[in-house]
Amino acid sequence: MGADWSVRTLAIVAGRPEGVGQPANVPIVPASALGLGYSREDGTPTWVALEEAIGRLEGGHATAFASGIATVSAVLDLLPAGAEVAVPSDSYVGTRAMFDHAERMGRLRCRRVTPADTEAWVAAAGEADLLWLESPTNPSLELIDIPAITAAAAGRAKVVVDNTFATPLGQQPLSLGADIVVHSATKLIGGHSDLLLGLTVAADEELAGLLRDARTRGGATPGALEAWLALRGLRTLGVRYAEASRSAALLAERLGKHSAVTRVRYPGSGAMISFELAGPDLADRLCERLRLIRHATSLGGVESSLERRAARAGDAHVPAGALRFSVGLEDPEDLWLDLAQALDSVG
Ligand SMILES: *Cc1c(COP(=O)(O)O)cnc(C)c1O
């Protein structure tokens, strides 16, 4: 399709049926057989519309999966036994669990790299088979220097970027030299905490074909309803991302000035903030005292939610008093009122 409209516009127009008399939106097509085609192999019109839209937003060839984590599985499925992968020491807990398991089973060799340690990534680019990047990272919102690392990896290690937090509105990693982008559309693309879905987007068609084959073999196909809901969510991603970014910037600034808050991390755009209180007890009390912001896991929905990740198995490396805060679309002044009353009562 090439460069055409802006990402914000493409989120609205891409993947719609074309031609006189066509519906505005692709229908939900619950089908396993489509004539001689079988949906696990060929997809359904609903998945294909979502894939076309996300492919255009990221500038590559998209494949939809049952979940974000199924995309990690599909990428690992392409690696021969004994391959070496580098993975960020702070990254989505399920991704790290997948790499840890593959290593324990003797399938892969894993190297854990501190997200901001660009030198270590550049060294890994010359030695590893695959670099798995995630930026900003979940849950600590660390940043990885994607262009420096793709430049070092060119013609050597393949580079994958989990773009769940930034979304294509924040960055388009394929244009920065990455080979594959993955998304958990469960989060910001879906945007309403009502579905599980993942997508891979490959820069070249051959790699996209290999990922599609991995889906056919592995069987982690998306549901018809989920694909439709993800496409429906995508239509408002531009305004949701812009509004959540505005609110998050305001809240990050105010959090930084509150005496109970010892540290704030906000990458400058996007819906996610990480902030720390002096210890786990204070952070747990804050969670209990919030009245508007939900004390809940997951992120990227229209409703704000917050969670102390170190309380969860697999995220013990996160500071004990750190909270991952997903900023939704409520009035930001109401969000601040809620945070301020809870912070005042614990601090
Ligand atoms: C949630 C998440 C995933 C996993 O996605 P699921 O849809 O839950 O399987 C992967 N990467 C990141 C950054 C996530 O936040």
The ligand as a MOL file (V3000), in Angstrom:
LIG
                    3D

  0  0  0     0  0            999 V3000
M  V30 BEGIN CTAB
M  V30 COUNTS 15 15 0 0 0
M  V30 BEGIN ATOM
M  V30 1 C -0.2670 -8.1230 27.7350 0
M  V30 2 C 1.0080 -8.0680 26.9930 0
M  V30 3 C 1.4290 -9.1520 26.1930 0
M  V30 4 C 0.6490 -10.4480 26.1320 0
M  V30 5 O -0.5670 -10.2680 25.5060 0
M  V30 6 P -1.8820 -11.1840 25.7750 0
M  V30 7 O -2.8430 -10.6110 24.8170 0
M  V30 8 O -2.2370 -10.9940 27.2270 0
M  V30 9 O -1.5170 -12.5840 25.4940 0
M  V30 10 C 2.6050 -9.0180 25.4870 0
M  V30 11 N 3.3440 -7.9000 25.5550 0
M  V30 12 C 2.9890 -6.8470 26.3250 0
M  V30 13 C 3.8670 -5.6450 26.3670 0
M  V30 14 C 1.8050 -6.8900 27.0600 0
M  V30 15 O 1.4700 -5.8470 27.8250 0
M  V30 END ATOM
M  V30 BEGIN BOND
M  V30 1 1 1 2
M  V30 2 1 2 3
M  V30 3 2 2 14
M  V30 4 1 3 4
M  V30 5 2 3 10
M  V30 6 1 4 5
M  V30 7 1 5 6
M  V30 8 2 6 7
M  V30 9 1 6 8
M  V30 10 1 6 9
M  V30 11 1 10 11
M  V30 12 2 11 12
M  V30 13 1 12 13
M  V30 14 1 12 14
M  V30 15 1 14 15
M  V30 END BOND
M  V30 END CTAB
M  END
